[in-house]
């Protein structure tokens, strides 16, 4: 179980900036925090902050009125910011609340702003806030209901006069209430649903039974219908199959028969249409039979004409082909003659070209060898440069090390100076801190002594035991004390005398009263009887008047009682005088004590101020010491990086460390110098290689120029031009190869001349065949005539095939005849007549079937009634089960509320806060009625129970609400955070109620160690709290909110 240590509010609602409310002071954690502020200064915002930090929402914003306003989002003309302080929001900050506990756990929530969809404003309530928490969210939600009491809850709980509304409000105190009510409502819903279903079933049965009475009996029509169905089935030409009807035919079977009949009607009509179409097609075939015979006759004639045209077209094609071949042969012969001439010229140039090629070859060899030397030098040069780069990299690293060591040495000297300075500061600060601690202890001793004296004087003043004053004070008041003691002795003596006189007077008064009654009786007796003797003493008198005179004298005589009364009055007057005399020394002594208490208080205040200053000085000195020690440690970590924490107090030889660093610097400097010399040597070698490579490159350039000049020789150019034209490779430029090539070209030329002669003879032959053909048509007209003849053949063939295709759909014989058409048409016409008759019979059957429709409906309705009656039994069982479950839920709710609200504890607390003089007991009776759950709260007197909302005042209702909340919070102690929050709980309470409430709070924080936060706008209550529970005696934290969102801790 944790207690809250600190509540930090940043930019939340009325709080702009940061504001802390702390339970911790110089002593142990406080159990009570009291916050005072006028209305509107930030009390409610404080409780909103705690509630929002717990649950990310505020209950008063979830009520019907405020919740409706927030959902409307027109409560602000600009951004809809509820959580963050509006001014802080404009400055770019977000509201946050942080709650820290004494076991180092934290709950911190920060508001986030979101932009509305399709709007220009932002809002921060009901958004996903950032939460950092060591507690689970269900735990925090439960704390809101059990540990936070707001003024709205007090008003809402008991001012809802209807018990069902009060039960709903109970959810704010009983966390499981919402789930219990939900289950109960679900069960009620199930019961209503099942009962409605049962009523609906009974209604359906009644309606169906009435419908059965209204149906006519159509069973007599079934037999003729079955006969019609049988005749149709047996004589059907369309494959009709329909099942016969029964007397108890159901709706499904009836509908199936109707659908089947309708289907067969449609099927027969389709067959009828198809038969009519077949007759029409067959008539068309019979009509075109003569044309078909003509088409068959023309078929071979058309094929012969097309064949002659094709042969003539082929002759013209062959003639053209041979003429084109002649042209190709002429081209080849011309090419071969040209090649023969060019090969002859190459043979003439070959000796001159060989000389040029020899020069080019020699120069190429020089270029090749020079390039090999260049590559060899380049390879060595690259290796040298790689070595140079590695050496330069190493040199750079060594120079960096050298510079780093040099810089480190300089920084080390600076750090050593800082170390010596902070070490000296640490020693001075340690000495100063010891002096301040000694001063603090001396101040604490003085404060304790003064508080003891003040407490001693308070006790003496309260009990007036002036004899217990210290001796020094008694000496100062010796005259007053002696005078007081003398007067007290006289008062005691006089008091004893008064007590003795009181005792004697009581005895004497009793005798006098008896004697007076006897005298009165005797006087009455004598007057009434005229007796001549005394009825008291039996003395005789001569005359009755003398006897009566004697009795009168006796009545007026002074008795001993009168004397005692006079003495008592004298003693009482003396006591009054003595008390007035005693008041004089008492007043002087009281003034002295009051003056001494003021001096004590002034001295305590002065010492506390000094203590506060010393505390500040100690804190500052500690901070300075920590800073000095931190700087010493920091410098030491630089001076001695490998130092362990256990070696911090050792003395070090910093001069030796510096000498070692200087030696390392010298060694690395020498290494750098040596490596610089090596790099310089390598650079010189690289320069020599660069010169050799330049010479070789010049040599290559000279040879390449010589090669270019040789290639520009006009003889070489002519020879290569001819070789290119002949598509001959350069490596074939030899006399032997060229002579062989010339011989091949000469042979090929002779062969093509012979082939040309043969082609001329073939052309003459084809021309003679064209002239001898029986069809004499120009070559240009042949393609058109062939296409026209081809189309005519295709059209004739298509007509024949189409006719035969249609004919074959009626018969499998190869060729049609006139006799076939006559027989087939007669057969189709008879089938068509039968189908038409069947369609009429089916349509008549369909009409007759509609006559028995009501009989079918009657059978179906009877089956429905039976099925509905079978459902009623299980429905009754289900209703009984749900009602039993509801009874179990009622018992659970009653038991849980009775367990959750311990009425004994509620009444104990209720009686402690001075309730109604007669209605001094409370009963909480949860009930579950047919209309839902209710919470019946009664105030009980000796002989009656009354509704508290009608018979208790507003203050007494507040007392009752506080009792319920405190009892619940006391009983259901949280295992996580046990702090109780109450926002302005004393509204409408009387002064007596307030005092009783304060005594109750004092008991809870001292005896039961509970932590409580209370706010109030009532200044009298706040002052009363401070007087009844001073902060230094009861460790109470008092806060006053002096302006909007600005609170100050009051000592």
URBELDA-V960299 format. One line per field, one symbol per residue. psi: psi as a letter, one per 30 degrees, with the letter a starting at -180 (. if undefined). A space follows every 10 residues. Layout:
psi=???
This chain:
psi=kllkekjkkj hjcfjkakkk jkfkbfalkk fkkkkkklkg fgeeeeeeee eeeefglkef ffleeeeeee eeggfkfbki jeekkeeeef gglkklkkkk lfgglkjkkk kkklklkglg lllgkhljlk kjkgkleeee eeeeefgkjl eeeeeeeffj fkeeeeeeff ffejefeeee eeeeeeeeee eeeeeeeeee eeeeeeeeee eeefkljgff feeeeeeeee eeeegkfghk jkklllehkl eeeeeeeeee eeeeeeeeee eeeeeeeeee eeeeeeegee eeeeeeefee eeeeeeeeee eeeeeeeeee eeeeeeeeee eeeeeeeeee eeeeeefefe eeeeeeeeee eeeeeeeeee eeeeeeeeee eeeeeeeeee eeeeeeeeee eeeeeeeeee eeeeeeeeee efeeeeeeee eeeeeeeeee eeeeeeeeee eeeeeeeeee eefhiffgkl eeeeefgeee eeeeeeeeee eeeeeeeeee eeeeeeeeee eeeeeeeeee eeeeeeeffh kglkfefgkk kfkeeeeeee eeeeefkklf eeeeeeeeee eeeeeeeeee effeeeeeee eeeeeeeeee eeeeeeeeee eeeeeeeeee eeeeeeeeee eeeeeefeei egklffgfgl kkifeeeeee eeeeeeeeee eeeeeeeeee eeeeeeeeee eeeeeeeeee eeeeeeeeee fgkeeeeeee eeeeeghkle fgikeeeeee eeeeeeeeee eeeeeeeeee eeeeeeeeee ffkfjjklef feeeeeeeee eeeeeeeeee eeeeeeefff lfleklleee eeeeeeeeee eeeeeeeeee eeeeeeeeef egeeeeeeee eeeeeeeeef feeeeeeeee eeeeeeeeee eeeeeeeeee jjfeeeeeee ffhiakeeig kkkjjkljlf fakljjkkkk aeglkljeff fkleeeeeee eeeeeeeeee eikkfdkgkk kjjifgkgkl eeeeeeeeee eeeefeeghk kkkklkfjee eeeeeeeeik efeghkjkkk jfajgjlkkk .
